[in-house]
């Protein structure tokens, strides 16, 4: 049985709701958010604009989330400094730099220089998150990515902060570039990825939906893929939204939660259309109404079907930690 | 104007209510709690009993508090591990060992071996607290105590965690041992202590009421003492209860909050009578009813009269922090 440390347990309590289910909103986007704000010239979207958009997102959506995910450069500190993040909403902070490096189509994650898990802990956040392009079909690249995960798992253990990892599959061959082929291969890729990464001791897996609703609609098969993903994952898992449209995402969340997921960490599916509204007050109104309603609805689905995170590891959260007389001295 | 760092600001948000006022419950007692549980043989009250009493206190009173103060040996980790501490209630953890050392009546604070501010941060707490016997009338001893405060202020800065200091005056002469004399000297002692310790850069002062209601009942003079204390303190301050009876403490909280205090951090005045109930279910019922009602009532007084913590330092909390483009790299 997995043993939890006190800092990680407190973190899980803070990012989940009272029942132990996650209803989290991601707003740590950088490059993709710049493209939404100004598709013609994303590079012209500077610090102040990005930071202001993120503050708006946080102010509108954090109050209807159990936790929010922000990046350290544009979002996390501003959310605290501005008061946009309520005192009782958990905070996750990303560790990676935006984009990736690599040759011949391989994608390698780089950490954001000047940022780390220890700083994430110091600022009062509850979890560190690592986005990871990952494909088990490229063994050498995958091995290097796993090394990075191992390093982050150790850094997080040192700071006793949660480590949430978000693997994202990508096309690694010309065949893969055909969406239908990529979709057919997706369940295997997502499951194998979950198997390989959760074996490294991460605390929460942020998983892709293991199918593509454009090509697979059969409810029984979709539930089967998600149940297989649940078996493949040694850690509690939440669903990411990856920019699918909101209706599809809501369906995915229900299927995933009925199959063992502990909730969701949703980004663009909740708020993407609003980012193209150039008028500030129209944009804020949209976030406070349409996007907030989406979060509430997703939260209700997760509350109804989601499995409390601790059930992955035991019958009760109290079983997972041991505190004895010398805890403080040996901690 | 005082500048706040992000970890400390998040901590203040977490231990205060939404308005920025503190309604906190102290349950970090060790020696004094053992004496309450078994007055005849306090030393026989062992780890399991103390830990279980603290868990009961936390379960009953944390839900009606903005934050709770626990000690690292018997309370803090257990409160998290057992689920007795709600996810949205702040946690303060004490740094000192119980009791004191010193010669010829002088009292020197010792830190709890094996515990420190960095561990307090790692476990997910929002503040570290140092209890300090202090009397400005013993300059050499006071200087050594201030050195300890300075060290803790630095440790807390390193971990970017709040530093709350609780000075407690004590009799330093035979004359002082006459309660009436001690009471007459108390306003000066409490004010001078506040002046000397808040100059060291602590974040929150946990202050004694600067008078003794047994010998001073005049409302105008009591308000005057508290206003002078408010002027003497460079940090936001909260009132401690020091085992006075509940009715007196409620009156003290109102007077202090009308004079600039930002709330209270109450221990024995809220729950002491319950600790002598040997029957577990009677004790828990008493805590859940009488003691919880007391916390609610004190919280209402603080909410009505208390000054938001940030008003000590500026017109709005957002003024107190600066977050720019390179924040994450220089943090």
Interface residues (C-beta under 8 A of the other chain):
Chain A: X6 X7 X9 X10 X11 X13 X14 X16 X18 X47 X72 X73 X76 X77 X78 X80 X81 X82 X83 X86 X87 X88 X90 X91 X112 X113 X114 X115 X119 X121 X122 X123 X124 X126 X159 X160 X161 X317 X318 X321 X322 X323 X325 X327 X328 X329 X330 X331
Chain B: X6 X7 X9 X10 X11 X13 X14 X16 X18 X47 X72 X73 X76 X77 X78 X80 X81 X82 X83 X86 X87 X88 X90 X91 X112 X113 X114 X115 X119 X121 X122 X123 X124 X126 X159 X160 X161 X317 X318 X321 X322 X323 X325 X327 X328 X329 X330 X331
